[in-house]
Amino acid sequence: MPELRKDPITGRWVIIATDRAKRPADFIRQPVPAATPGHCPFDSGNENKTPPEILAYRTSGSRDQAGWRVRVVANKFPVLGIEGDLNRQGEGMYDKMNGVGAHEIIIETPDHAASLSDMSDGQIEEVLWAFRDRVNDLKKDRRFRYILLFKNRGEAAGASLEHPHSQLIALPVVPKRVLEEVDACKQFYYLKERCIFCDIIRYESSVGVRLVTETDRFTVLAPYAPRFPFETWILPKHHASHFEDADAPTLKGFASVLRSTMRKIDKALERPAYNFVVHSAPVQEAPLPHYHWHLEIIPKLTKVAGFEWGTGFYINPTPPEESARFLREAGMG
């Protein structure tokens, strides 16, 4: 079973895959070959090449058969294991626990060559419902403190298969980066009795220079101090701390604005590799007045190197005002 080990200096938890240690030669990477349609384990008709499905929205067929529109399966090579106790313990001055968690794949469409830009609003909405349904199911397990939803597109973004898919990882701890973000929002709230994200939405909507688009329910913007060129945030206008509490109209609006944003990014940047991450409050917390869920999209256009690792500073060659202007002018693709 994997282990979670805590860095005693920073308080950051690290997952150590003790049961499948790699030797030096294992890290010499070759480009990931593109699986041709029909041979990919995520393609319709290849359901026997994945673990049994956990959730599926279907047009026809039965479990682990063709006929699905969105399908969720356990990751065949999970970073954390679902079985067992946490078994928190010390090792000398150090802290560790068993690597208990969940790691799932959300296969977004049977179409091997599709992307979020190509999919309809309705198709994307079903993916978002799958996100919501799986988080709400997994949060019933009190071992899980944080559930991360994310997507890697392209090898540069860490994807090992090109078929459209997202991932979910449930963790027995709240990551340090999440705690820092939530705590900073809490400090702002205690000082001003307002949500900082709500303030950002109001200000950016009024100023407009970093605004990409907005609808009645969502604001899309380039953040004021982006770490990466064309970093883009999608924020619901109505305050809510937990993504999994989103209602049907919110998910419908989110699907539409996510599709239009990805079409802009794909048009302006010629279909780049990217990561997106849903930032949401820890799942065992009650609704928080100081935190605001949102989606962050990060195209992989630059590399993080020694300066960034050594300082925590990021060098962004594209001002967010320019990024937002390029995306506004990209239209709907």
Order of alpha helices (4+ residues) and beta strands (2+ residues): beta-beta-beta-beta-beta-beta-beta-alpha-beta-beta-alpha-alpha-beta-beta-beta-alpha-beta-beta-alpha-alpha
